[in-house]
Amino acid sequence: MLRALLLSLVVLAAPTWAAEPRELDWPALIPEGAPVIPPQLAPLHDLSQLSDALAAESAPAARQQAPDAPVVKSLDGQRIKLPGYIVPLEVSEEGRTTEFLLVPYYGACIHVPPPPSNQIVHIFSEMGVRVEDLYQPYWIEGKMQVSASSSELADAGYQMEAEKIYAYELK
């Protein structure tokens, strides 16, 4: 009797275990054997040399390091959880970011050259997220699509429809 009860509990709990997304880090988005391109963290503009800070923001975008970097095809269709920084592309009338690039470090695509395309995920979110501070990292959960996309800021090697977006907190 006890054995049957334990077995039924395991069977009932199995869908819960299966529903958990796979937690990834950024190196997991680079195929084995592919070159790892170190980030170019030098600022695009020397603001001390500009009389008008707005001129820096209207300057031409920096060239992306590797706009067609190889991707990990086996990630297609997997539910994943990935931390990163939000680079807004679309903001709703309510002030919620509904389309954005997720990048591995602060300032990518805005103040420093965009990372390789296999280090950028183009995220779509119906509900969106209110981004108060670009320094704040977030966890994004959803189904990964290995599909290239382009935006005015950079090319991405992956796309995702966000199911959950929440602040990344250090433990």
C-alpha positions in Angstrom: 0.0 0.0 0.0 2.8 2.4 1.0 4.7 1.6 -2.2 1.6 2.3 -4.4 1.1 5.6 -2.6 4.7 6.7 -3.2 4.5 5.6 -6.8 1.4 7.6 -7.4 3.0 10.7 -5.8 6.0 10.3 -8.1 3.8 10.0 -11.2 1.7 13.0 -10.2 4.8 15.1 -9.5 6.6 14.2 -12.7 4.8 16.8 -14.9 6.0 19.5 -12.4 9.6 18.3 -12.7 9.3 18.2 -16.5 7.9 21.7 -16.6 11.0 23.3 -15.1 13.1 25.2 -17.6 16.7 24.3 -18.2 18.9 27.0 -16.7 21.6 28.1 -19.1 24.6 30.4 -19.0 25.9 32.4 -21.9 28.7 30.0 -22.9 26.0 27.3 -23.5 24.9 29.4 -26.5 28.2 28.9 -28.3 28.6 25.6 -30.1 31.5 23.3 -29.0 34.6 24.1 -31.0 33.3 27.5 -32.2 35.6 30.5 -31.5 34.8 32.4 -28.3 35.0 36.1 -29.2 35.9 38.2 -26.1 33.6 41.2 -25.5 34.7 44.6 -26.7 34.0 46.6 -23.6 35.6 49.9 -24.6 32.9 52.6 -24.8 31.8 53.6 -28.3 32.1 57.3 -27.5 34.3 59.3 -25.3 31.7 61.6 -23.7 34.4 63.9 -22.3 35.2 64.8 -25.8 31.7 65.7 -26.8 30.1 69.0 -26.0 26.6 67.5 -26.3 25.9 64.0 -24.7 23.0 63.6 -27.2 25.4 63.6 -30.0 26.9 60.4 -28.7 23.5 58.7 -28.7 22.8 59.8 -32.3 26.2 58.7 -33.6 26.3 55.7 -36.0 25.9 52.3 -34.3 29.0 50.2 -33.8 29.7 47.3 -35.9 28.7 43.9 -34.4 31.6 41.6 -33.6 30.2 38.5 -35.4 26.7 39.0 -36.9 26.5 35.4 -38.1 28.2 33.5 -35.3 27.3 29.8 -35.1 24.5 28.7 -32.8 23.6 25.6 -30.8 20.9 24.0 -32.9 19.9 21.5 -30.2 18.5 24.4 -28.1 15.7 24.8 -30.6 12.3 24.2 -28.8 13.8 23.8 -25.3 12.3 25.7 -22.4 15.2 27.6 -20.9 16.0 30.1 -18.2 18.7 32.6 -19.0 20.0 35.7 -17.0 21.0 38.8 -18.8 20.5 42.5 -19.4 17.6 44.1 -21.3 18.2 46.3 -24.3 14.7 47.7 -25.1 13.5 47.8 -28.7 9.7 48.4 -28.2 8.0 50.0 -25.3 4.2 49.9 -24.9 2.1 53.0 -24.2 2.0 51.8 -20.6 5.8 52.0 -20.4 6.4 48.3 -20.5 9.2 46.9 -22.7 7.5 44.3 -24.9 10.4 43.6 -27.4 14.1 43.6 -26.4 17.5 42.1 -26.9 18.8 40.0 -24.0 22.6 40.3 -23.7 25.2 38.9 -21.4 26.7 42.2 -20.0 25.5 45.7 -19.3 25.9 48.3 -22.1 26.0 45.8 -25.0 24.4 47.2 -28.2 24.1 50.7 -26.6 27.4 51.9 -25.1 29.8 49.1 -26.4 29.8 47.2 -29.6 27.2 44.4 -29.9 28.4 40.9 -29.0 28.4 38.0 -31.5 24.9 37.0 -32.6 25.1 33.8 -30.7 25.3 35.9 -27.5 22.1 37.8 -28.2 18.5 36.6 -27.7 15.7 38.6 -29.4 12.8 38.5 -26.8 9.2 39.1 -27.4 6.8 39.5 -24.4 3.1 40.1 -24.7 2.8 41.5 -21.2 6.2 43.2 -21.2 8.4 44.4 -18.3 8.8 47.8 -16.8 12.6 48.5 -17.0 13.5 51.1 -14.5 17.3 50.6 -14.5 19.3 49.2 -17.4 21.9 48.0 -14.8 19.4 45.5 -13.4 19.9 41.9 -14.8 16.8 39.8 -15.3 16.0 36.1 -15.6 14.0 35.3 -18.8 12.1 32.0 -19.1 10.6 30.7 -22.2 10.9 28.4 -25.2 14.1 29.0 -27.2 14.0 29.3 -31.0 17.2 28.9 -32.9 16.3 31.5 -35.5 18.2 34.6 -36.6 16.6 38.0 -36.4 17.8 41.6 -37.0 17.0 44.8 -35.3 18.4 48.3 -35.7 20.9 47.6 -32.9 22.2 44.1 -33.7 21.6 40.6 -35.2 20.5 37.9 -32.9 21.1 34.1 -33.3 18.2 33.2 -31.0 14.6 34.2 -30.3 12.3 33.6 -27.4 8.7 34.3 -26.4 9.1 35.2 -22.7 6.8 33.3 -20.3 8.4 34.8 -17.2 10.6 37.9 -16.6 11.9 38.7 -13.2 14.8 40.5 -11.5 18.0 38.5 -11.1 19.0 38.6 -7.4 22.3 37.5 -6.0 21.9 34.8 -3.3 
